[in-house]
Amino acid sequence: MDKKTVVIHQPDFMPYLGFFHRLLQCDLYIALDHVQFSKGGWHNRDKIKTPQGVKWLTLPVQLAGKSYSPINEVRLNNSQNWREMHLNQLERCYKGAPGFDEIFPELREVYSFAGDRMVDFNLHALNWLMDKFGVSISMVFSTALAPRGASNEMLVDLLAKVGATDYLSGTGARDYYKPGPFESSGIKVLWQDFTHPVYQQRHGEFVSFLSSLDVLLNCGVTKSREILRSCL
């Protein structure tokens, strides 16, 4: 049986560099779009660096009005002019950075996306980010796989359905990891080994674990690809 390494993760908003570090090491990305939206998490926001310090860049959303709101049912609150607000904030923070003139016009195109589901905008942006970082990987939605179970059992169910031999997990999942289901299915669990790189960054001392927009706007495409691959 050929080795097939899979990553499973929610389709977050403009994720940090470590997410793409995982994608570079995998054969398939399962976008976990059926699980519950986490208010105050990463599904609709990430951090950027401003002259006043680190700030959140947040998508305004509307929930379905029930206790359980799957990610794929969360709507963007388009009554707010959040697209222009984001672009204005990014321009104020990054104009003059080495990568700004290359990246910002394309970013404006990304924000012209007219859909009203959060997951559609996030994946539209994610596809653009993967192209900028030179990451090519197949992708499937968890909803398309009719997932069963919860927690570790659910992950194993999804992995088995796509024929995974290896599962590359972020270290944040260690607290929830139970080896039994993976061992029973013969799926090897690999843990991401990621040390955040330091690169040229505006506004004072370097800050890590920001949205990947930070490295692109600061450094441009070619340098950002080199920085990402230096972590492998």
Phi and psi in degrees as a GROMACS rama.xvg file:
@    title "Ramachandran Plot"
@    xaxis  label "Phi"
@    yaxis  label "Psi"
@TYPE xy
-69.4183  145.961  ASP-2
-69.8864  135.415  LYS-3
-137.929  110.619  LYS-4
-98.5556  131.735  THR-5
-125.343  142.719  VAL-6
-115.212  138.992  VAL-7
-122.964  126.581  ILE-8
-160.213  150.791  HIS-9
-64.2152  148.228  GLN-10
-78.2884  83.8852  PRO-11
-78.4387  168.935  ASP-12
-84.9943  120.291  PHE-13
42.1893  60.9472  MET-14
-65.3338  166.25  PRO-15
-76.7536  172.43  TYR-16
-60.4495  -33.6963  LEU-17
-62.0637  -27.2853  GLY-18
-62.7525  -44.0092  PHE-19
-73.6017  -26.4933  PHE-20
-59.6629  -40.8438  HIS-21
-67.716  -43.7287  ARG-22
-60.2958  -35.101  LEU-23
-63.6658  -19.8855  LEU-24
-103.799  7.3875  GLN-25
-123.764  166.454  CYS-26
-102.833  -20.1085  ASP-27
-151.543  140.544  LEU-28
-113.177  120.135  TYR-29
-95.6635  113.516  ILE-30
-82.142  110.764  ALA-31
-79.3888  83.5959  LEU-32
-99.5767  -3.42909  ASP-33
-96.8504  -9.1996  HIS-34
-81.5465  170.501  VAL-35
-69.2713  135.632  GLN-36
-62.3574  134.528  PHE-37
-105.503  105.56  SER-38
-68.4703  130.626  LYS-39
84.4939  7.28667  GLY-40
-100.649  -147.583  GLY-41
-103.013  -1.59807  TRP-42
-63.9674  -34.2625  HIS-43
-127.384  18.8803  ASN-44
-159.401  157.557  ARG-45
-155.834  175.348  ASP-46
-102.524  144.631  LYS-47
-127.896  167.492  ILE-48
-105.634  128.013  LYS-49
-118.148  169.761  THR-50
-60.9412  -20.2415  PRO-51
-97.4829  7.41243  GLN-52
112.356  -168.692  GLY-53
-76.0974  133.18  VAL-54
-131.993  156.748  LYS-55
-83.9326  139.127  TRP-56
-107.1  113.91  LEU-57
-123.59  133.174  THR-58
-82.7821  123.294  LEU-59
-73.3281  132.615  PRO-60
-128.557  162.083  VAL-61
-122.433  125.168  GLN-62
-88.7338  167.455  LEU-63
-78.0613  0.952673  ALA-64
76.8217  27.7131  GLY-65
-137.147  167.729  LYS-66
-66.5325  -29.2022  SER-67
-117.533  115.207  TYR-68
-117.605  102.027  SER-69
-61.2527  149.748  PRO-70
-52.8191  -40.7004  ILE-71
-75.9453  -0.0703124  ASN-72
-108.922  -4.48579  GLU-73
-75.6457  130.613  VAL-74
-103.734  147.669  ARG-75
-75.2007  142.146  LEU-76
-87.4402  87.0905  ASN-77
-81.3491  5.46789  ASN-78
-73.7265  -16.1348  SER-79
-99.6447  145.366  GLN-80
-86.1125  56.8323  ASN-81
-68.3873  -29.1705  TRP-82
-61.7868  -50.1777  ARG-83
-68.951  -34.3201  GLU-84
-62.5063  -44.4389  MET-85
-61.6473  -48.1387  HIS-86
-62.941  -40.6461  LEU-87
-63.3678  -41.5651  ASN-88
-65.8424  -43.1312  GLN-89
-64.9886  -37.6859  LEU-90
-65.6823  -43.1751  GLU-91
-61.5696  -37.5891  ARG-92
-82.4843  -30.4918  CYS-93
-119.231  -6.70883  TYR-94
-58.9279  130  LYS-95
98.9346  -14.8449  GLY-96
-70.3267  153.36  ALA-97
-56.5543  -31.8968  PRO-98
-95.9587  -1.57415  GLY-99
-61.6824  -51.1324  PHE-100
-64.5104  -27.4274  ASP-101
-78.3426  -41.5514  GLU-102
-91.227  -39.7688  ILE-103
-61.6028  -42.0399  PHE-104
-59.0651  -37.7958  PRO-105
-69.5529  -36.898  GLU-106
-63.5978  -36.459  LEU-107
-61.4044  -38.2551  ARG-108
-65.6783  -40.8818  GLU-109
-57.5731  -43.2393  VAL-110
-75.1986  -8.48184  TYR-111
-78.8284  -5.87753  SER-112
-54.1148  129.752  PHE-113
-101.527  3.46544  ALA-114
-67.7874  167.579  GLY-115
-118.314  3.10427  ASP-116
-95.8694  134.452  ARG-117
-56.8791  -44.2002  MET-118
-62.9914  -34.4498  VAL-119
-68.1621  -42.4824  ASP-120
-65.9251  -44.078  PHE-121
-59.1197  -42.6897  ASN-122
-74.6582  -31.7953  LEU-123
-60.5763  -46.6526  HIS-124
-66.4681  -38.4627  ALA-125
-64.1206  -41.3008  LEU-126
-61.6334  -38.4116  ASN-127
-66.3845  -43.8142  TRP-128
-62.0397  -41.8643  LEU-129
-61.703  -39.0611  MET-130
-64.1781  -42.5265  ASP-131
-63.9912  -38.066  LYS-132
-85.8373  -2.09693  PHE-133
68.9481  34.9307  GLY-134
-102.466  123.551  VAL-135
-121.923  116.053  SER-136
-151.583  142.529  ILE-137
-70.2353  152.533  SER-138
-138.806  142.905  MET-139
-141.853  145.081  VAL-140
-80.0681  143.131  PHE-141
-62.7738  -32.7782  SER-142
-61.4304  -30.7943  THR-143
-71.3603  -13.5933  ALA-144
-102.399  6.3461  LEU-145
46.9553  64.0744  ALA-146
-63.4037  145.644  PRO-147
-124.635  149.912  ARG-148
84.4279  -170.984  GLY-149
-141.22  159.214  ALA-150
56.127  -131.827  SER-151
-61.2311  -37.8207  ASN-152
-63.6807  -38.8522  GLU-153
-65.6736  -42.1546  MET-154
-60.806  -44.6771  LEU-155
-63.5342  -39.0151  VAL-156
-59.5185  -46.0479  ASP-157
-64.939  -43.3037  LEU-158
-63.0782  -41.3428  LEU-159
-64.3971  -37.3533  ALA-160
-68.5111  -23.2893  LYS-161
-103.478  6.05552  VAL-162
72.9462  32.9321  GLY-163
-72.229  141.804  ALA-164
-102.843  -28.9146  THR-165
-133.631  144.298  ASP-166
-121.469  118.05  TYR-167
-95.8447  112.722  LEU-168
-109.851  148.044  SER-169
-72.1695  154.134  GLY-170
-68.4411  -20.0185  THR-171
-63.8176  -17.6795  GLY-172
-86.6409  -3.17586  ALA-173
-58.6391  -35.5519  ARG-174
-65.7052  -22.157  ASP-175
-107.644  -1.45296  TYR-176
-76.0884  131.684  TYR-177
-125.851  117.94  LYS-178
-68.0584  -25.6099  PRO-179
-50.6839  -55.8386  GLY-180
-59.208  -37.7329  PRO-181
-70.2086  -43.4265  PHE-182
-63.1636  -40.8279  GLU-183
-63.0247  -30.9262  SER-184
-93.6209  -2.07568  SER-185
71.8346  23.667  GLY-186
-99.3297  124.613  ILE-187
-83.2774  131.881  LYS-188
-97.4665  125.069  VAL-189
-110.546  142.015  LEU-190
-107.901  130.14  TRP-191
-59.6068  135.651  GLN-192
-116.467  95.6209  ASP-193
-128.963  120.528  PHE-194
-109.099  120.682  THR-195
-64.8465  128.805  HIS-196
-75.8868  157.605  PRO-197
-104.324  134.263  VAL-198
-140.67  171.533  TYR-199
-63.5732  126.971  GLN-200
-143.258  142.434  GLN-201
-78.5987  166.47  ARG-202
66.7374  53.7885  HIS-203
90.7291  -156.489  GLY-204
-60.8676  149.217  GLU-205
-63.7566  138.13  PHE-206
-122.819  128.516  VAL-207
-96.7916  172.34  SER-208
61.2009  39.0449  PHE-209
-94.3534  173.92  LEU-210
-54.3458  147.017  SER-211
-64.4333  -13.0012  SER-212
-58.8142  -29.9789  LEU-213
-62.4605  -46.4516  ASP-214
-70.0644  -38.5234  VAL-215
-65.6851  -45.3879  LEU-216
-71.1785  -31.397  LEU-217
-77.501  -35.7743  ASN-218
-119.533  -18.2339  CYS-219
82.7363  173.048  GLY-220
-67.1293  -54.0116  VAL-221
-58.8137  -49.1186  THR-222
-66.6325  -37.8456  LYS-223
-63.227  -39.3869  SER-224
-63.0782  -41.785  ARG-225
-64.0667  -42.2943  GLU-226
-62.7563  -45.1558  ILE-227
-60.6712  -45.7629  LEU-228
-74.0525  -18.126  ARG-229
-68.6155  -13.8948  SER-230
-86.8907  -10.2081  CYS-231
